[in-house]
Structures are given as structure tokens and as C-alpha cells.
Amino acid sequence: MIVLSKRLNIIFDRIEKCGVFADVGCDHGYIAYKMLEEGKCDRAIITDISAKCLKKADNLLKTRFAGKYEAIVADGLKGAPYADEVLIAGMGGEVIRDILYGVDHLPERLVLQPMKNPEKVRRAVVEKGYFVERDYTFKAGKFYDLIVAVKGRDEYSEEEYSFGRDNIREKGDAFIEQISNKIEKLKRARKTAAEENREDIEKRLCVLEEILK
């Protein structure tokens, strides 16, 4: 039995039951193991650009699920077989964006958890023809963004691209705490900032304070 961390548990709960599930950049393979263990998918695909890293996940899954998964050394989704639902988590937003732009055929559903630059992921998702079901910040020690999308048309405002649509609409506790922390950090920086930098700090403060209203 695999016990997921708080971060992975939150991600896992957002993945729906499907036929073929793929974890891109699968690390230790815990999510794919849990998907098979709980019957949330019929088959799993695990990929990583590093054969050495993929071997860790392969060793875990083959102890119990031999024949029900496929381990592939791949750059993102290039060379990977089709999956109904794809998870890409724990990578930078630019890397996730490039993975989405790197192939023509994408799955019906995406679960994405960028470590930074989530706005670049949001733009890629909308431009690649997805409707965003959920887009919010959660806290599991650190703050993380989680974006869940299905094929369909969508439109985002610049504010939504920057901060996440559900964060703006719902203003959850994690998002409020994250923005409040950024505001306090900017206020501290303003005290010692050179004159030429204060205008930029004031603009950023104004945007963040307006978001919380």
C-alpha cells in the first residue's frame, strides 16, 4: 500500500476514473501505483526523460501490476501512446507548456501542477483547446497551483491568467495567505528600495491588494 504525501493526495483526488492514465515525469510512480491500486484506471503509462529515474517507478509498479502498465523513456508526451487522462506535476510551468505544445494529439483531460509560472500553463491550456474545470492554489507545506482541464473552448482574462480563475472567484484560504505573504514581502522591500524601484513595487502592491478586495 502506498501512502501519498498531502500534495500528491490533493492531486490524486482530482484525477478521474479513466481507461488509460499517463503520468508524465512520473518520479517514483506513486500516483500511477495508486491509480491502479484503487481501480481508477484500467492501464497506466509512466514516462520520464531519464531512464534512471523511470527505473524507480518501473521497479515499484512491476511488483504488483505487471502487464497493466507501460514504462516509456520519453521527452514529455513525444513517443508516448495515447492516454485518456494525463498528469504532469512537479515541473516548471515553461516545461509543462512546452510539453503541451510539443505534440498534436492531446488527451481528453489534463491534470497539471506547475511548480512555477502557472500563468504560462494556463495560456497553453486555453490555446490548445481546453476548457478549465478547476484552477486554484492549495497549500501542502508550500503553495502550489492545480489546473484541471478538459477538451473544449474557454476564455481567460489577463487577471485570470495571472492569478487563476477559481482563486479570483472563490478566494480560498491558501490563495489569500499566499497573496498576503507577497504583500508583506513587498512592503518590507519598499522600505529599503532605491527610488527608481519604488514605483514598480507600488504598482505590484496595488494589483495584489486589489485582488484581495
Protein Blocks (a to p, Z undefined) as FASTA:
>chain_A
ZZddfklmmmmmmpccdfbdcdehklnommmmmmmmnopafbdcdddfblklmmmmmmmm
mmmmgoiaccdddehjgopacdfbdcdehiafklmmmmmmmpmbdcfbdcdddfbhklmm
mmmmmmnopacfbdcdddehiacddddddeddddddfklmmnopklmmnopaklmmmmmm
mmmmmmmmmmmgcfklmmmmmmmmmmmmmmmZZ
